[in-house]
Amino acid sequence: MHPLTLILLLAAGGCEALYRQKLTCNYELKHKSLPRVWCRQSSSDCCVGLTFSQGARLVDEGKLEVTQGPDSFTVAVLIPTHGEGMYWCGVLSENDTIIKLAEGYFHKSSGAYTWSITRWILLPLLPMLTIFTNVYIRTTKKHMCKKEEEPYDDITVNRPLTHSQHENAASFCEPE
């Protein structure tokens, strides 16, 4: 692998090393100025969570990262603070009713976080392992072929090749 490619891959991996679960919440323009809602579903029509303003970028002591778009906002979560489950994003209407915009299941898993870092460590090792294995197999095969060929290099041997161990020696070692 070219060193520049490896550096670029590692740099990209460093930027996205944290596995964040995301939910994008599209809203109508009439809801643009309403407070945002992030909550965990507690029953079919109810949820428990928090509200935040449309300009907020970090919410819940930095555990939620909010990205605002022209007609949507996206909530990114590393580990859900209210536990694993179905989460809603929405807006809070004037009569304090939640208008649910989207929902998604969020996992409370450190395994995903660990894998997000580990994959960038393993990525450059896999091609190196493949190359090493290929070189090792070729070297071993050459060495085995040379050992099989050694009895034929002696010009004083005048016996026919009727021994069963030498019958298929040519099929095992391929010419290079």
PyRosetta script that sets phi, psi and omega in degrees:
from pyrosetta import init, pose_from_sequence

init()
pose = pose_from_sequence("MHPLTLILLLAAGGCEALYRQKLTCNYELKHKSLPRVWCRQSSSDCCVGLTFSQGARLVDEGKLEVTQGPDSFTVAVLIPTHGEGMYWCGVLSENDTIIKLAEGYFHKSSGAYTWSITRWILLPLLPMLTIFTNVYIRTTKKHMCKKEEEPYDDITVNRPLTHSQHENAASFCEPE")
pose.set_psi(1, 137.7)
pose.set_omega(1, -179.6)
pose.set_phi(2, -66.2)
pose.set_psi(2, 136.3)
pose.set_omega(2, -177.2)
pose.set_phi(3, -58.4)
pose.set_psi(3, -35.7)
pose.set_omega(3, 179.5)
pose.set_phi(4, -65.6)
pose.set_psi(4, -40.7)
pose.set_omega(4, 177.3)
pose.set_phi(5, -61.4)
pose.set_psi(5, -43.5)
pose.set_omega(5, 179.5)
pose.set_phi(6, -61.6)
pose.set_psi(6, -43.4)
pose.set_omega(6, 179.5)
pose.set_phi(7, -63.2)
pose.set_psi(7, -42.8)
pose.set_omega(7, 178.9)
pose.set_phi(8, -64.1)
pose.set_psi(8, -41.4)
pose.set_omega(8, 178.3)
pose.set_phi(9, -63.8)
pose.set_psi(9, -43.1)
pose.set_omega(9, 179.5)
pose.set_phi(10, -66.6)
pose.set_psi(10, -38.1)
pose.set_omega(10, 178.3)
pose.set_phi(11, -65.1)
pose.set_psi(11, -43.1)
pose.set_omega(11, 178.2)
pose.set_phi(12, -64.7)
pose.set_psi(12, -38.7)
pose.set_omega(12, 178.6)
pose.set_phi(13, -66.7)
pose.set_psi(13, -36.2)
pose.set_omega(13, 178.2)
pose.set_phi(14, -65.7)
pose.set_psi(14, -33.9)
pose.set_omega(14, -179.9)
pose.set_phi(15, -72.4)
pose.set_psi(15, -32.1)
pose.set_omega(15, -177.4)
pose.set_phi(16, -114.7)
pose.set_psi(16, 31.5)
pose.set_omega(16, -176.1)
pose.set_phi(17, -68.9)
pose.set_psi(17, -24.7)
pose.set_omega(17, 179.1)
pose.set_phi(18, -88.9)
pose.set_psi(18, 128.2)
pose.set_omega(18, 179.6)
pose.set_phi(19, -86.1)
pose.set_psi(19, 108.0)
pose.set_omega(19, 180.0)
pose.set_phi(20, -109.5)
pose.set_psi(20, 128.4)
pose.set_omega(20, 173.5)
pose.set_phi(21, -82.3)
pose.set_psi(21, 138.6)
pose.set_omega(21, -173.8)
pose.set_phi(22, -127.2)
pose.set_psi(22, 150.9)
pose.set_omega(22, 174.3)
pose.set_phi(23, -139.0)
pose.set_psi(23, 123.9)
pose.set_omega(23, 178.7)
pose.set_phi(24, -98.1)
pose.set_psi(24, 133.1)
pose.set_omega(24, -174.6)
pose.set_phi(25, -119.1)
pose.set_psi(25, 103.0)
pose.set_omega(25, 178.6)
pose.set_phi(26, -84.3)
pose.set_psi(26, 135.5)
pose.set_omega(26, -179.9)
pose.set_phi(27, -131.4)
pose.set_psi(27, 162.3)
pose.set_omega(27, 175.2)
pose.set_phi(28, -79.7)
pose.set_psi(28, 153.4)
pose.set_omega(28, -177.4)
pose.set_phi(29, -59.7)
pose.set_psi(29, -28.8)
pose.set_omega(29, 179.0)
pose.set_phi(30, -67.6)
pose.set_psi(30, -16.5)
pose.set_omega(30, 179.6)
pose.set_phi(31, -98.7)
pose.set_psi(31, 3.4)
pose.set_omega(31, -174.0)
pose.set_phi(32, -57.9)
pose.set_psi(32, -38.6)
pose.set_omega(32, -175.4)
pose.set_phi(33, -90.9)
pose.set_psi(33, -1.9)
pose.set_omega(33, -179.5)
pose.set_phi(34, -75.2)
pose.set_psi(34, 152.0)
pose.set_omega(34, 176.3)
pose.set_phi(35, -62.5)
pose.set_psi(35, 145.8)
pose.set_omega(35, 179.1)
pose.set_phi(36, -85.7)
pose.set_psi(36, 154.0)
pose.set_omega(36, -179.7)
pose.set_phi(37, -128.2)
pose.set_psi(37, 137.7)
pose.set_omega(37, 171.4)
pose.set_phi(38, -133.1)
pose.set_psi(38, 120.8)
pose.set_omega(38, -176.4)
pose.set_phi(39, -152.6)
pose.set_psi(39, 159.6)
pose.set_omega(39, 176.6)
pose.set_phi(40, -98.9)
pose.set_psi(40, 131.7)
pose.set_omega(40, -178.9)
pose.set_phi(41, -64.1)
pose.set_psi(41, 127.0)
pose.set_omega(41, 178.9)
pose.set_phi(42, -106.9)
pose.set_psi(42, -23.6)
pose.set_omega(42, 172.8)
pose.set_phi(43, -152.9)
pose.set_psi(43, -176.6)
pose.set_omega(43, -175.0)
pose.set_phi(44, -63.5)
pose.set_psi(44, -28.7)
pose.set_omega(44, -177.6)
pose.set_phi(45, -119.4)
pose.set_psi(45, 12.5)
pose.set_omega(45, -173.6)
pose.set_phi(46, -139.3)
pose.set_psi(46, 152.9)
pose.set_omega(46, 175.5)
pose.set_phi(47, -149.2)
pose.set_psi(47, 158.5)
pose.set_omega(47, -178.3)
pose.set_phi(48, -120.7)
pose.set_psi(48, 129.5)
pose.set_omega(48, -178.8)
pose.set_phi(49, -177.9)
pose.set_psi(49, -135.2)
pose.set_omega(49, -174.0)
pose.set_phi(50, -145.4)
pose.set_psi(50, 163.5)
pose.set_omega(50, 174.7)
pose.set_phi(51, -117.9)
pose.set_psi(51, 155.7)
pose.set_omega(51, 178.3)
pose.set_phi(52, -152.2)
pose.set_psi(52, 162.1)
pose.set_omega(52, -176.4)
pose.set_phi(53, -79.3)
pose.set_psi(53, 164.9)
pose.set_omega(53, -177.9)
pose.set_phi(54, -66.9)
pose.set_psi(54, -22.1)
pose.set_omega(54, -179.6)
pose.set_phi(55, -91.3)
pose.set_psi(55, -3.2)
pose.set_omega(55, -177.2)
pose.set_phi(56, -66.6)
pose.set_psi(56, 138.3)
pose.set_omega(56, 176.9)
pose.set_phi(57, -110.4)
pose.set_psi(57, -38.8)
pose.set_omega(57, 176.3)
pose.set_phi(58, -119.4)
pose.set_psi(58, 129.6)
pose.set_omega(58, -175.6)
pose.set_phi(59, -130.3)
pose.set_psi(59, 156.9)
pose.set_omega(59, 177.6)
pose.set_phi(60, 58.1)
pose.set_psi(60, 53.5)
pose.set_omega(60, 178.8)
pose.set_phi(61, 57.3)
pose.set_psi(61, 36.3)
pose.set_omega(61, 177.6)
pose.set_phi(62, 84.5)
pose.set_psi(62, 3.3)
pose.set_omega(62, -178.9)
pose.set_phi(63, -79.4)
pose.set_psi(63, -18.9)
pose.set_omega(63, 176.3)
pose.set_phi(64, -119.1)
pose.set_psi(64, 134.6)
pose.set_omega(64, 175.8)
pose.set_phi(65, -113.9)
pose.set_psi(65, 124.9)
pose.set_omega(65, -176.6)
pose.set_phi(66, -110.2)
pose.set_psi(66, 130.1)
pose.set_omega(66, 176.2)
pose.set_phi(67, -116.0)
pose.set_psi(67, 123.9)
pose.set_omega(67, -177.2)
pose.set_phi(68, -94.8)
pose.set_psi(68, 131.6)
pose.set_omega(68, 174.0)
pose.set_phi(69, -112.1)
pose.set_psi(69, -179.1)
pose.set_omega(69, -178.8)
pose.set_phi(70, -66.8)
pose.set_psi(70, -33.6)
pose.set_omega(70, 179.6)
pose.set_phi(71, -136.9)
pose.set_psi(71, 25.9)
pose.set_omega(71, 179.6)
pose.set_phi(72, -161.7)
pose.set_psi(72, 167.0)
pose.set_omega(72, 168.4)
pose.set_phi(73, -138.3)
pose.set_psi(73, 149.9)
pose.set_omega(73, -178.6)
pose.set_phi(74, -119.4)
pose.set_psi(74, 132.6)
pose.set_omega(74, 177.6)
pose.set_phi(75, -106.9)
pose.set_psi(75, 125.5)
pose.set_omega(75, 177.9)
pose.set_phi(76, -112.3)
pose.set_psi(76, 130.4)
pose.set_omega(76, -174.6)
pose.set_phi(77, -127.0)
pose.set_psi(77, 130.4)
pose.set_omega(77, 174.7)
pose.set_phi(78, -80.1)
pose.set_psi(78, -57.2)
pose.set_omega(78, 175.9)
pose.set_phi(79, -135.5)
pose.set_psi(79, 123.2)
pose.set_omega(79, -178.7)
pose.set_phi(80, -62.2)
pose.set_psi(80, 127.0)
pose.set_omega(80, -175.8)
pose.set_phi(81, -72.0)
pose.set_psi(81, -26.5)
pose.set_omega(81, -179.9)
pose.set_phi(82, -96.0)
pose.set_psi(82, 17.0)
pose.set_omega(82, 177.8)
pose.set_phi(83, 90.6)
pose.set_psi(83, 175.3)
pose.set_omega(83, -179.7)
pose.set_phi(84, -71.1)
pose.set_psi(84, 142.5)
pose.set_omega(84, 177.5)
pose.set_phi(85, 158.1)
pose.set_psi(85, -170.3)
pose.set_omega(85, 179.8)
pose.set_phi(86, -83.8)
pose.set_psi(86, 125.0)
pose.set_omega(86, 179.5)
pose.set_phi(87, -113.8)
pose.set_psi(87, 147.4)
pose.set_omega(87, 176.9)
pose.set_phi(88, -114.5)
pose.set_psi(88, 150.1)
pose.set_omega(88, 163.9)
pose.set_phi(89, -124.2)
pose.set_psi(89, 148.2)
pose.set_omega(89, -177.5)
pose.set_phi(90, -171.9)
pose.set_psi(90, -163.0)
pose.set_omega(90, 176.5)
pose.set_phi(91, -128.3)
pose.set_psi(91, 156.0)
pose.set_omega(91, -179.1)
pose.set_phi(92, -102.0)
pose.set_psi(92, 116.1)
pose.set_omega(92, -177.3)
pose.set_phi(93, -72.1)
pose.set_psi(93, 172.6)
pose.set_omega(93, -179.3)
pose.set_phi(94, -61.0)
pose.set_psi(94, -28.6)
pose.set_omega(94, 179.6)
pose.set_phi(95, -95.1)
pose.set_psi(95, 22.6)
pose.set_omega(95, 177.7)
pose.set_phi(96, 60.8)
pose.set_psi(96, 34.0)
pose.set_omega(96, 173.9)
pose.set_phi(97, -103.4)
pose.set_psi(97, 137.1)
pose.set_omega(97, 178.8)
pose.set_phi(98, -80.9)
pose.set_psi(98, 126.0)
pose.set_omega(98, 172.5)
pose.set_phi(99, -97.8)
pose.set_psi(99, 104.3)
pose.set_omega(99, -176.2)
pose.set_phi(100, -73.8)
pose.set_psi(100, 125.9)
pose.set_omega(100, -179.8)
pose.set_phi(101, -100.7)
pose.set_psi(101, -35.0)
pose.set_omega(101, -179.1)
pose.set_phi(102, -159.4)
pose.set_psi(102, 161.5)
pose.set_omega(102, 175.6)
pose.set_phi(103, -144.0)
pose.set_psi(103, 154.2)
pose.set_omega(103, 179.6)
pose.set_phi(104, -161.5)
pose.set_psi(104, 152.2)
pose.set_omega(104, 179.7)
pose.set_phi(105, -87.9)
pose.set_psi(105, 127.4)
pose.set_omega(105, -179.5)
pose.set_phi(106, -114.6)
pose.set_psi(106, 131.4)
pose.set_omega(106, -177.7)
pose.set_phi(107, -93.6)
pose.set_psi(107, 143.0)
pose.set_omega(107, 173.1)
pose.set_phi(108, -100.6)
pose.set_psi(108, 85.3)
pose.set_omega(108, -172.1)
pose.set_phi(109, -135.5)
pose.set_psi(109, 121.9)
pose.set_omega(109, 173.0)
pose.set_phi(110, -83.8)
pose.set_psi(110, -15.1)
pose.set_omega(110, 177.5)
pose.set_phi(111, -62.3)
pose.set_psi(111, -40.1)
pose.set_omega(111, 178.5)
pose.set_phi(112, -64.1)
pose.set_psi(112, -40.2)
pose.set_omega(112, 178.1)
pose.set_phi(113, -64.2)
pose.set_psi(113, -45.0)
pose.set_omega(113, 179.8)
pose.set_phi(114, -62.2)
pose.set_psi(114, -44.0)
pose.set_omega(114, -179.9)
pose.set_phi(115, -64.1)
pose.set_psi(115, -37.5)
pose.set_omega(115, -178.3)
pose.set_phi(116, -61.3)
pose.set_psi(116, -30.3)
pose.set_omega(116, 177.1)
pose.set_phi(117, -85.4)
pose.set_psi(117, -44.1)
pose.set_omega(117, -176.5)
pose.set_phi(118, -61.6)
pose.set_psi(118, -36.6)
pose.set_omega(118, -177.8)
pose.set_phi(119, -62.1)
pose.set_psi(119, -31.0)
pose.set_omega(119, 180.0)
pose.set_phi(120, -78.8)
pose.set_psi(120, -19.7)
pose.set_omega(120, 173.8)
pose.set_phi(121, -80.2)
pose.set_psi(121, -41.0)
pose.set_omega(121, -178.0)
pose.set_phi(122, -74.0)
pose.set_psi(122, -30.3)
pose.set_omega(122, -175.3)
pose.set_phi(123, -53.0)
pose.set_psi(123, -50.2)
pose.set_omega(123, 178.9)
pose.set_phi(124, -73.9)
pose.set_psi(124, -20.3)
pose.set_omega(124, -179.1)
pose.set_phi(125, -76.3)
pose.set_psi(125, -29.6)
pose.set_omega(125, -177.5)
pose.set_phi(126, -62.7)
pose.set_psi(126, -47.3)
pose.set_omega(126, 176.5)
pose.set_phi(127, -63.5)
pose.set_psi(127, -37.4)
pose.set_omega(127, 179.1)
pose.set_phi(128, -64.6)
pose.set_psi(128, -39.8)
pose.set_omega(128, 178.1)
pose.set_phi(129, -64.6)
pose.set_psi(129, -40.4)
pose.set_omega(129, 178.3)
pose.set_phi(130, -63.1)
pose.set_psi(130, -45.4)
pose.set_omega(130, 179.4)
pose.set_phi(131, -63.8)
pose.set_psi(131, -45.9)
pose.set_omega(131, -180.0)
pose.set_phi(132, -60.0)
pose.set_psi(132, -44.2)
pose.set_omega(132, -179.6)
pose.set_phi(133, -63.0)
pose.set_psi(133, -43.5)
pose.set_omega(133, 179.8)
pose.set_phi(134, -62.2)
pose.set_psi(134, -46.0)
pose.set_omega(134, 178.9)
pose.set_phi(135, -63.3)
pose.set_psi(135, -42.3)
pose.set_omega(135, -179.6)
pose.set_phi(136, -62.4)
pose.set_psi(136, -43.7)
pose.set_omega(136, -179.1)
pose.set_phi(137, -65.8)
pose.set_psi(137, -42.7)
pose.set_omega(137, 179.2)
pose.set_phi(138, -64.4)
pose.set_psi(138, -42.4)
pose.set_omega(138, 179.5)
pose.set_phi(139, -64.4)
pose.set_psi(139, -43.8)
pose.set_omega(139, 179.3)
pose.set_phi(140, -63.9)
pose.set_psi(140, -41.3)
pose.set_omega(140, -179.4)
pose.set_phi(141, -64.8)
pose.set_psi(141, -43.0)
pose.set_omega(141, 177.7)
pose.set_phi(142, -61.6)
pose.set_psi(142, -43.2)
pose.set_omega(142, -179.3)
pose.set_phi(143, -62.9)
pose.set_psi(143, -42.2)
pose.set_omega(143, 179.8)
pose.set_phi(144, -67.6)
pose.set_psi(144, -38.5)
pose.set_omega(144, 178.9)
pose.set_phi(145, -65.6)
pose.set_psi(145, -39.8)
pose.set_omega(145, 179.2)
pose.set_phi(146, -65.0)
pose.set_psi(146, -38.6)
pose.set_omega(146, 178.6)
pose.set_phi(147, -65.1)
pose.set_psi(147, -38.9)
pose.set_omega(147, 178.8)
pose.set_phi(148, -68.3)
pose.set_psi(148, -33.1)
pose.set_omega(148, -176.8)
pose.set_phi(149, -80.2)
pose.set_psi(149, -21.0)
pose.set_omega(149, -175.5)
pose.set_phi(150, -54.0)
pose.set_psi(150, -44.0)
pose.set_omega(150, -179.9)
pose.set_phi(151, -62.2)
pose.set_psi(151, -25.7)
pose.set_omega(151, -177.4)
pose.set_phi(152, -82.6)
pose.set_psi(152, -14.6)
pose.set_omega(152, 179.1)
pose.set_phi(153, -76.8)
pose.set_psi(153, -19.4)
pose.set_omega(153, -178.3)
pose.set_phi(154, -81.7)
pose.set_psi(154, 116.4)
pose.set_omega(154, -176.1)
pose.set_phi(155, -77.1)
pose.set_psi(155, -10.4)
pose.set_omega(155, -179.7)
pose.set_phi(156, -83.5)
pose.set_psi(156, -9.2)
pose.set_omega(156, 179.0)
pose.set_phi(157, -80.7)
pose.set_psi(157, 120.3)
pose.set_omega(157, -177.7)
pose.set_phi(158, -121.2)
pose.set_psi(158, 24.2)
pose.set_omega(158, -179.1)
pose.set_phi(159, -96.9)
pose.set_psi(159, 149.3)
pose.set_omega(159, 178.4)
pose.set_phi(160, -72.4)
pose.set_psi(160, 156.6)
pose.set_omega(160, -179.4)
pose.set_phi(161, -85.7)
pose.set_psi(161, 75.2)
pose.set_omega(161, 177.8)
pose.set_phi(162, -106.8)
pose.set_psi(162, -3.8)
pose.set_omega(162, 177.7)
pose.set_phi(163, -67.2)
pose.set_psi(163, 134.1)
pose.set_omega(163, -176.3)
pose.set_phi(164, -65.3)
pose.set_psi(164, -28.1)
pose.set_omega(164, -178.2)
pose.set_phi(165, -72.4)
pose.set_psi(165, -18.1)
pose.set_omega(165, -178.3)
pose.set_phi(166, -104.7)
pose.set_psi(166, -4.8)
pose.set_omega(166, -175.0)
pose.set_phi(167, -63.2)
pose.set_psi(167, -41.3)
pose.set_omega(167, -175.9)
pose.set_phi(168, -106.4)
pose.set_psi(168, 21.9)
pose.set_omega(168, -178.6)
pose.set_phi(169, -63.8)
pose.set_psi(169, -36.4)
pose.set_omega(169, -178.6)
pose.set_phi(170, -68.7)
pose.set_psi(170, -32.5)
pose.set_omega(170, -179.7)
pose.set_phi(171, -75.3)
pose.set_psi(171, -24.2)
pose.set_omega(171, -179.9)
pose.set_phi(172, -77.0)
pose.set_psi(172, -42.3)
pose.set_omega(172, -176.8)
pose.set_phi(173, -99.8)
pose.set_psi(173, 120.0)
pose.set_omega(173, -179.8)
pose.set_phi(174, -94.6)
pose.set_psi(174, 143.1)
pose.set_omega(174, 177.1)
pose.set_phi(175, -68.2)
pose.set_psi(175, 148.9)
pose.set_omega(175, -178.6)
pose.set_phi(176, -101.8)
pose.dump_pdb("model.pdb")
